[in-house]
């Protein structure tokens, strides 16, 4: 009960009870007074009648008494008057009202006495109803007066209470709340002089004091923070200075050793310890002069006494040190004196560099001169202007030019004319950028013969980075190239037919399989076997068989299209690779063309031979995901074709034929599915891991097929993309998602973000931006209600157009997500350029975390990268508590998956959206 209500009840009870008591007493007094007055009036009228009837009754004159009775009847309270004669016991006079009332009745009587003798009796009947009516009217008047007084009193009292008590109390409460919330800037103004005003002034004093204390505390805190910051900066400066010294000392590639003047080792860095072979503790037990060779000690002492002690340092000089194994190590040494606070030299700092490699290099230079002249490869050295300055003996032997003939000339003297200007521009571009180039070129000898050579060119630069010379080393590749070409041909082609062999086809197939796997495409392998070839070979001889194989290979090659390859498997078997097909029907068309080509007879040695073939077909990825499996399955299908009568083709499994028919059925019905409203959207919630709040959902399409039931996208999306229906379906998904968002909002749900997937065709469609604008405008939705999801492969194609489309979409406020991130080949530079809002980790990485270290590392890297790029990261396919806990620990922002909810219909997901929070059970 509020204070106002308590006051009101107290006032009402305080006024009502006394007013009722007073009204009750007043009413009783008035009632008694009215009853008394009635009794008086009754007796008076009775006296009047009794006196007036003496003469008429004595004289028995009714005419004399009638006027008196009539005048008495004028009183409305009288019902009847009856005068009786006691002598004759008869009614002398009587009067009665014609309409009798229904109220109470009172009877009064009095004898008529004349001259001391009772001569008659007067009876009067009174109606008491008027008394009750008067009492009721009086009661009503009293109650109205009491109510008016009570209402007026309540209004006056509450007005006074509100202005003098309730309003100030409420103001005090508000000011106390401001004090509790530390809202101290606005002063509390009180002009009242009563007790409440005193309390308010005390509150104002508390506010001022509290504000002063807090301001002082803030000032002291800021001063303390500044002092701490200054101290931290000083400590950081000292730490950096010390770290620089330690880093210089410990990370220096040159050895550093510090020793006293007497040779006691004080400290040494890892490079010096590695050079000498001692640990620091072992070295401290040694005297420094123990590591100096006997023939170098005099040089060390001389430099110490005459240079370091006099000038404080000594320039570089060369000596030999002895390592732990007793081996002499040539080194160059620089020495610096270390002084104490008084400037006295107390220790020596030696910087030691191993010059073993330099001395070895000098020896190698001498050896290189001999190698240069005696090597079997031709060597040509030019200056920076590409003028020949030196050639070796092998150069003369290979090219036929002597050194005198080419000195000062340009290397173009050897040019064969086979390479165009673009070739040489590319060579010099690589040489300028990388400092080296190597490859095969064709040059011309002095006698005009053109020959291949393997050439390696290296740029020689000065210490300043300027090119001073070019060194070209080349070898004659004529004989090797001819041999390699022959070996290459034998390794990859069939000698008899000239077709690629199995190994060469396998290489082509591996590349085709990789491309098909990356593009989610298909490829086909046909294994063809000539029917009854063995009989022909045995009856007409192997020469006839070889001719037949050559003709058969030509016929197969003749019917193949661009990119399709035929190879000889061995014997009378041929393999055909179809690197890019849409479905099984494409493989059927090729098989039928081959069989039709074999329908014409073949003439061999005057024999007209009718040759047929049996073909087995296997498809990637349905019948295998590698070359060997596809060939093995195609081989099994080929034998099935032979057992079925030869001269036909068979797929590896009968299920593939059923699948082909199913695809045709799906294709025929797919074109009308949108018009028939057979598609529905299911929604999978996306949850913020830190709070469990549902921040959006992904829209996933389902086809309510009239005969096959509810189908997922895997059953029809590929067909839709191949047949060009995907844009129409994608447009429907966008409009349906917007319609559903608006419907949820109309039911009282807050506006939410729904992710829609765009295919490559839809993303590149020129009407996409306009469609998004129209859908949002139609349902009056902001752009933030949509999250467009595209895969890496979509955004990597046609970058300029992609960037323009993304910018147009984001300009509408629509969010952008990269779906299945990590399964493609995104460039991080392009990823930064696109400025997407979210990265969605593909479920293939989430599935095995945290057990799989590789998937865990990839997932962790994607999360960290998204944070650095200021992107949200969403993990798809979260199904276990362990996955949830790993992602939460790594800082993943959002998740979706069966652990929280499967994709469900709009009606089923609505209760989840209303509860707003969705967290897994982590027990």
DABELGI-V996794 format. One record per pair of residues at least 12 apart in sequence whose ideal C-beta (glycine too) atoms are under 8 Angstrom apart, sorted by the first residue. I is the first residue (numbers start at 1). J is the second residue. Records with the same first field share a line. If there is no record, write none. Layout:
# DABELGI-V996794
I: J / J
This chain:
# DABELGI-V996794
3: 166 / 169
4: 162 / 166
7: 158 / 161 / 165 / 166
8: 154 / 158
11: 153 / 154 / 157 / 158 / 161
12: 150 / 154
15: 149 / 150 / 153 / 154
16: 150
19: 146 / 149 / 150
20: 146
23: 142 / 143 / 145 / 146
26: 142
27: 135 / 138 / 139 / 142
30: 135 / 138
31: 135 / 138
34: 131 / 134 / 135
35: 131
38: 77 / 106 / 126 / 128 / 131
41: 77
42: 106 / 108 / 124 / 126
43: 108
45: 72 / 75 / 78 / 124
46: 108 / 109 / 110 / 122 / 124
47: 110
48: 68 / 72
49: 68 / 69 / 72 / 81 / 83 / 110 / 122 / 124
50: 110 / 111 / 112 / 113 / 122
52: 65 / 68
53: 65 / 68 / 83 / 92 / 93 / 112 / 120 / 122
54: 112 / 113 / 114 / 119
55: 114
56: 68 / 92 / 93
57: 83 / 85 / 92 / 112 / 114 / 119 / 120
58: 114 / 119
60: 85 / 92
62: 92 / 93
65: 83 / 92 / 93
66: 93
69: 81 / 83 / 93 / 94 / 95
70: 95
72: 95 / 124
73: 95 / 97
76: 127 / 130
77: 126 / 127 / 130
78: 97 / 124 / 125 / 126 / 127
79: 96 / 97 / 100 / 101 / 105 / 125 / 126 / 127
80: 94 / 95 / 96 / 97 / 123 / 124 / 125
81: 93 / 94 / 95 / 122 / 123 / 124 / 125
82: 94 / 95 / 122 / 123
83: 112 / 120 / 121 / 122 / 123
84: 120 / 121 / 123
85: 119 / 120
86: 111 / 118 / 119 / 120 / 121
87: 119
92: 120
101: 127 / 129
102: 129
103: 127 / 128 / 129 / 130 / 132
104: 127 / 128 / 129 / 131 / 132
105: 125 / 126 / 127 / 128
106: 125 / 126 / 128
107: 123 / 124 / 125 / 126
108: 123 / 124 / 126
109: 121 / 122 / 123 / 124
110: 122
164: 194
165: 196
168: 192 / 196 / 197 / 200
169: 196
171: 200
172: 196 / 199 / 200 / 203
175: 188 / 200 / 203 / 207
176: 203
178: 207
179: 203 / 206 / 207 / 210
182: 210 / 214
184: 207 / 210 / 211 / 214
185: 211
187: 204 / 207 / 208
188: 200 / 203 / 204 / 207
189: 204
190: 204
249: 267 / 269
250: 269 / 270
252: 269 / 271 / 351
253: 271
254: 271 / 351 / 352 / 353
255: 268 / 269 / 271 / 272 / 273 / 274 / 275 / 276 / 331 / 351 / 352 / 353 / 354
256: 268 / 269 / 271 / 272 / 349 / 350 / 351 / 352
257: 269 / 272 / 283 / 288 / 349 / 350 / 352
258: 338 / 347 / 348 / 349 / 350
259: 288 / 347 / 348 / 350
260: 346 / 347 / 348
261: 304 / 345 / 346 / 347 / 348
262: 287
263: 287 / 288 / 289
264: 284 / 287 / 288
265: 283 / 284 / 286 / 287 / 288
266: 284 / 347
267: 280
268: 280 / 283
272: 352
275: 321 / 323 / 329 / 331 / 352 / 354
276: 291 / 321 / 323 / 324
277: 323 / 324 / 325
278: 324
282: 324
290: 322
291: 321 / 322 / 323
292: 319 / 320 / 321 / 322
293: 319 / 320 / 321 / 322 / 328
295: 320
296: 319 / 320 / 321
299: 317 / 319
300: 319 / 333
303: 317 / 335
304: 335 / 348
307: 335
308: 335 / 336 / 337 / 345 / 348
309: 337 / 345
312: 336 / 337 / 339 / 345
313: 334 / 335 / 336 / 337
314: 333 / 334 / 335 / 336
315: 334
316: 332 / 333 / 334
317: 332 / 333
318: 330 / 331 / 332 / 333 / 355
319: 331 / 333
321: 352
329: 354 / 356
330: 354 / 355 / 356 / 359
331: 352 / 353 / 354 / 355
332: 352 / 353 / 355
333: 350 / 351 / 352 / 353
334: 350 / 351
335: 348 / 349 / 350 / 351
336: 348 / 349 / 350 / 351
337: 349
372: 392
373: 392 / 393
374: 393
375: 392 / 394
376: 394 / 475
377: 394 / 473 / 474 / 475
378: 391 / 392 / 394 / 395 / 397 / 398 / 399 / 453 / 473 / 474 / 475 / 476
379: 391 / 392 / 394 / 395 / 471 / 472 / 473
380: 395 / 406 / 411 / 471 / 472 / 474
381: 469 / 470 / 471 / 472
382: 411 / 469 / 470 / 472
383: 468 / 469 / 470
384: 466 / 467 / 468 / 469 / 470
386: 410 / 411 / 470
387: 408 / 409 / 410
388: 406 / 407 / 408 / 409 / 410 / 411
389: 407 / 469
390: 403 / 407
391: 403 / 406 / 407
398: 445 / 453 / 474 / 475 / 476
399: 414 / 443 / 445 / 446
400: 445 / 446 / 447
401: 413 / 414 / 446
405: 446
411: 472
414: 443 / 444
415: 443 / 444
416: 442 / 443 / 444 / 450
417: 444
418: 442 / 450
419: 441 / 442
427: 439 / 457
431: 457 / 459 / 470
432: 459
435: 458 / 459 / 461
436: 456 / 457 / 458 / 459
437: 456 / 457
438: 454 / 455 / 456 / 457
439: 454 / 455
440: 452 / 453 / 454 / 455 / 477
441: 453 / 455 / 474
443: 474
451: 476 / 477 / 478
452: 476 / 477 / 478 / 481
453: 474 / 475 / 476 / 477
454: 474 / 475 / 477
455: 472 / 473 / 474
456: 472 / 473 / 474
457: 470 / 471 / 472
458: 470 / 471
491: 503 / 504
492: 504 / 507
494: 567 / 568
496: 546 / 549 / 550 / 568
497: 549 / 550 / 553 / 568
498: 553
499: 553 / 557 / 566 / 567 / 568 / 574
500: 565 / 566 / 567 / 568
501: 567 / 568
502: 567 / 568 / 569 / 570 / 575
504: 567
505: 565 / 567 / 575 / 577
506: 627
508: 565 / 577 / 579
509: 523 / 525 / 577 / 579 / 627 / 630
510: 627
512: 577 / 579 / 580
513: 620 / 625 / 626 / 627
515: 579 / 580
516: 579 / 580 / 620 / 621
517: 621 / 625
518: 793
519: 793
520: 718
521: 580 / 581
522: 580 / 581 / 582 / 583 / 619 / 620 / 621 / 622
523: 577 / 578 / 579 / 580 / 581 / 619 / 620
524: 576 / 577 / 578 / 581 / 584 / 586 / 587 / 590 / 617 / 618 / 619 / 620
525: 575 / 576 / 577 / 578 / 617 / 618 / 619 / 620 / 627 / 630 / 631 / 634
526: 575 / 576 / 578 / 587 / 590 / 591 / 594 / 615 / 616 / 617 / 634 / 649
527: 569 / 573 / 574 / 575 / 576 / 615 / 616 / 618 / 631 / 634 / 635 / 637 / 638
528: 556 / 573 / 574 / 575 / 576 / 594 / 613 / 614 / 615 / 638
529: 572 / 573 / 574 / 613 / 614 / 615 / 638 / 642
530: 548 / 549 / 552 / 572 / 611 / 612 / 613
531: 611 / 612 / 613 / 614 / 642 / 646 / 647
533: 545 / 548 / 571 / 572 / 611
534: 572
536: 548 / 604 / 609 / 611
540: 604 / 605 / 607
544: 604 / 605 / 607
545: 572
547: 604 / 605
548: 602 / 604 / 609 / 611
549: 568 / 572
551: 602 / 604
552: 572 / 574 / 598 / 602 / 611 / 613
553: 566 / 568 / 574
555: 594 / 597 / 598
556: 574 / 576 / 594 / 597
558: 597
559: 590 / 593 / 594 / 596 / 597
560: 576 / 590
563: 579 / 580
564: 576 / 577 / 578 / 579 / 590
565: 577 / 579
569: 631
575: 631 / 634
576: 590 / 594
578: 590
581: 619
582: 722
583: 660 / 663 / 722
584: 617 / 619 / 651 / 656 / 657 / 659 / 660
585: 660
587: 617 / 619
588: 617 / 649
591: 615 / 617 / 649
592: 649
594: 613 / 615
595: 612 / 613 / 615 / 647 / 648 / 649
598: 611 / 612 / 613
612: 646 / 647
613: 647
614: 638 / 639 / 641 / 642 / 646 / 647 / 648 / 649
615: 638 / 641 / 648 / 649 / 650
616: 633 / 634 / 635 / 636 / 637 / 638 / 639 / 640 / 641 / 649 / 650 / 652
617: 634 / 637 / 649 / 650 / 651 / 652
618: 630 / 631 / 633 / 634 / 637 / 651 / 652
619: 651 / 652 / 656
622: 656 / 659
623: 651 / 652 / 653 / 656
633: 652
634: 652
636: 652
637: 649 / 650 / 651 / 652
638: 650
663: 719
666: 715 / 716 / 719
667: 719 / 723
669: 705 / 706
670: 716 / 719 / 720 / 723 / 725
671: 723 / 725
673: 703 / 729
674: 728 / 729 / 732
678: 703 / 704 / 705 / 706
679: 701 / 702 / 703 / 704 / 729 / 732 / 733 / 736
680: 701 / 702 / 704 / 905
681: 699 / 700 / 701 / 702 / 733 / 736 / 737 / 740 / 906
682: 699 / 700 / 701 / 702 / 903 / 904 / 905 / 906 / 909
683: 697 / 698 / 699 / 700 / 740 / 754 / 903 / 904 / 905 / 906 / 909
684: 697 / 698 / 700 / 896 / 897 / 901 / 902 / 903 / 904
685: 697 / 896 / 900 / 901 / 909 / 912 / 913 / 918
686: 698 / 755 / 874 / 894 / 895 / 896
687: 894 / 895 / 896 / 900 / 918 / 919
688: 893 / 894
689: 884 / 887 / 888 / 892 / 893 / 894 / 895
690: 893
691: 917
692: 917 / 918 / 919
693: 916 / 917
694: 752 / 912 / 913 / 916 / 917 / 918
695: 752 / 753 / 894
696: 752 / 753 / 754 / 755 / 787
697: 752 / 753 / 754 / 755 / 909 / 913
698: 754 / 755 / 757 / 789 / 896 / 903
699: 733 / 736 / 737 / 740 / 754 / 755 / 756 / 757
700: 713 / 757 / 903
701: 713 / 729 / 733
703: 715 / 716
717: 759
721: 759 / 760 / 761
724: 761
726: 759 / 761 / 762
727: 759 / 761 / 762 / 765
730: 756 / 757 / 758 / 759 / 762
731: 762 / 771
733: 756 / 757
734: 756 / 771 / 772 / 775 / 786
735: 775 / 778
737: 754 / 756 / 786
738: 775 / 776 / 778 / 779 / 781 / 785 / 786
739: 779
740: 754 / 906
741: 754 / 779 / 781 / 785
742: 779 / 780 / 781
743: 906
744: 906 / 910 / 913
747: 910
749: 910 / 913 / 914
751: 781 / 782 / 784 / 785
752: 785 / 913
753: 784 / 785 / 786 / 787 / 815
754: 785 / 786 / 787
755: 786 / 787 / 788 / 789 / 817
756: 786 / 787 / 788 / 789
757: 789 / 790 / 819
758: 788 / 789 / 790 / 794
759: 794
760: 791 / 793 / 794 / 797
763: 790 / 794 / 795 / 802 / 805
764: 797 / 798 / 801 / 805
768: 805 / 809
769: 805 / 808 / 809 / 812
772: 786 / 788 / 809 / 812 / 814
773: 812
776: 812
782: 813
783: 812 / 813 / 814
784: 813 / 814 / 815
786: 814 / 815
787: 814 / 815 / 816 / 817 / 837 / 838
788: 809 / 814 / 815 / 816 / 817
789: 817 / 818 / 819 / 840
790: 816 / 817 / 818 / 819
791: 818 / 819 / 820 / 823 / 824
792: 818 / 820 / 821 / 823 / 824 / 825 / 826
793: 824 / 825
795: 818 / 826 / 830 / 834
796: 824 / 825 / 826 / 827 / 830
799: 830
802: 834
803: 833 / 834
806: 834 / 835 / 836
810: 835
815: 837 / 838
816: 834 / 835 / 836 / 837 / 838
817: 836 / 837 / 838 / 839 / 840 / 874
818: 831 / 834 / 836 / 838 / 839 / 840
819: 840 / 842
820: 840 / 842
821: 839 / 840 / 841 / 842 / 862
822: 841 / 842 / 845 / 858 / 862
823: 842 / 844
828: 865
831: 869
832: 869
836: 871
837: 871 / 872
838: 866 / 871 / 872 / 873 / 874 / 894
839: 862 / 865 / 866 / 871 / 872 / 873 / 874
840: 873 / 874 / 875 / 876
841: 859 / 862 / 863 / 873 / 874 / 875 / 876 / 892
842: 876 / 877
843: 876 / 877 / 897
845: 858 / 859 / 862
846: 859 / 875 / 876 / 877 / 878 / 883 / 887 / 897
847: 877 / 879
849: 882 / 883 / 886 / 887
850: 882 / 883 / 886
851: 882
856: 886
859: 875 / 886 / 887 / 890
860: 890
863: 887 / 890 / 891 / 892
866: 893
867: 891
872: 893 / 894
873: 892 / 893 / 894
874: 892 / 893 / 894 / 895 / 896
875: 887 / 892 / 894 / 895 / 896 / 897
876: 895 / 896 / 897
877: 896 / 897 / 898
878: 895 / 896 / 897 / 898 / 899 / 900
879: 897 / 898 / 899
880: 899
881: 899 / 920 / 921 / 922
883: 897 / 899
884: 899 / 920 / 922
885: 922
899: 920
900: 918 / 920
901: 918
